[in-house]
Amino acid sequence: MKELRLAVALTGNIHTDPGTQVKLGFLVQALSRQFHIVDVVDANLSGLPRLLNALRVIHPNRRIWQERFYKNVPAFDARSRKANRALSALKGQVDGILQIGVLFDALRIPTGLPSVMYTDYTAQLSAARPAAGRSPLPPQQRAAWIARERQAYASAAHIFTRANFVRQSILQDYQLPAEKVSVVGGGLNLPALPELPARDPQRDPTILFIGKEFHRKGGDVLVQAFSQLQSRFPRARLRLLTQKPPQAVDASPQVEWVAPTWDRAAVARLYAEADVFVLPSRLETWGDVLLEAMAYGLPCVGVSGEAMPEIIQDGRTGRIVPPQDATALAAALEELLSNPVQRQSMGLAGRQRVETHFTWDHVVQRMSPVILSVLPSQLYFAKGGAPSKA
């Protein structure tokens, strides 16, 4: 009987890159509380390969250039080779691989190690909403990318998804058997649950939006909805932590633009000073900021059609409205701004939902039995857990 040894493969450096630290660092920490993490392999390109990749896909539109930088077939292959070399060198030191995301295929060349995968979206889902900007490839290259993604799914012993919405895409669009894909959710990207801020129900209410990509996250829809509310709530404020679009969207002094930041203390202050959190995305792979807002006791307003209804319980922890519908969004916000008691009740219910369902330890506990079951037939155990016969 021995402790399970895992290698984690992902895109980004959890030690030096602030974005990767925030988005994936807490997941790796939770994994390390259950298993022995031998190494965290960064598949991201660096040095000359990174420069050549950037030049290969250069585009005058910075947003498109950034999307193509990560989503082009040669980069997928190069990341796969880099991860494969690093993981092959660990053979004999690890019992299995956990790959996070599908920007590469850790088993493009078989390593002899079993692998499981954790993903929050699929290329087919992105392709279904091209206007959102997350599907930058022309048709032929997109087909080649999806073929590589399909092979990565087929090579994995099991696939974990954050949302059932994504699981259904993998089953239907990639023709995988149902028993190979399971939903484990996502976790709160904070070191601990924060203290709930004291909110004065008599103060002028503040609506908060956090989303670097203003258009994809539906910031323009929210600004339109807010303009419909201002006659009734003239002292309400809208704070948008985002990249402000070059054209003027709203000249109202009640709209405050905050530059994107990875300063967690600054973001914490925004949550504490807000009364409602809104994320009306056109395309949303999950909704990490929804979990953070709920942890701070904020009622959340999201949209239907993707994963948000799996996070927000409509009528209990917030409201779900149709996407790209400013009038419906304004109506939901009017309901919440008019009723401080309801805001508080929904916010507390959201906090409880995070505490009981959406921590990374919860996610890893849901993963653990499957990870143990797909390894070779030896006795393994997770830290603090009973031995499991694979």
HELIX and SHEET records of a PDB file:
HELIX    1   1 PRO A   18  GLN A   34  1                                  17    
HELIX    2   2 GLY A   47  ARG A   56  1                                  10    
HELIX    3   3 ARG A   62  TYR A   70  1                                   9    
HELIX    4   4 VAL A   73  SER A   88  1                                  16    
HELIX    5   5 ALA A  123  ALA A  127  1                                   5    
HELIX    6   6 PRO A  130  ALA A  132  5                                   3    
HELIX    7   7 PRO A  139  SER A  155  1                                  17    
HELIX    8   8 ASN A  164  ASP A  173  1                                  10    
HELIX    9   9 ALA A  178  LYS A  180  5                                   3    
HELIX   10  10 GLY A  219  LEU A  229  1                                  11    
HELIX   11  11 ARG A  264  GLU A  273  1                                  10    
HELIX   12  12 ASP A  288  ALA A  295  1                                   8    
HELIX   13  13 MET A  308  GLU A  310  5                                   3    
HELIX   14  14 ALA A  326  LEU A  337  1                                  12    
HELIX   15  15 PRO A  340  HIS A  357  1                                  18    
HELIX   16  16 TRP A  360  SER A  373  1                                  14    
SHEET    1   A 3 LYS A   2  GLU A   3  0                                        
SHEET    2   A 3 LEU A 379  PHE A 381  1                                        
SHEET    3   A 3 SER A 388  LYS A 389 -1                                        
SHEET    1   B 6 HIS A  36  ASP A  42  0                                        
SHEET    2   B 6 ARG A   5  LEU A  10  1                                        
SHEET    3   B 6 GLY A  96  ILE A 100  1                                        
SHEET    4   B 6 SER A 115  THR A 119  1                                        
SHEET    5   B 6 HIS A 158  THR A 161  1                                        
SHEET    6   B 6 VAL A 181  VAL A 183  1                                        
SHEET    1   C 6 VAL A 255  VAL A 258  0                                        
SHEET    2   C 6 ARG A 237  LEU A 241  1                                        
SHEET    3   C 6 THR A 206  ILE A 210  1                                        
SHEET    4   C 6 VAL A 276  VAL A 278  1                                        
SHEET    5   C 6 CYS A 300  VAL A 303  1                                        
SHEET    6   C 6 GLY A 318  VAL A 321  1                                        
END                                                                             
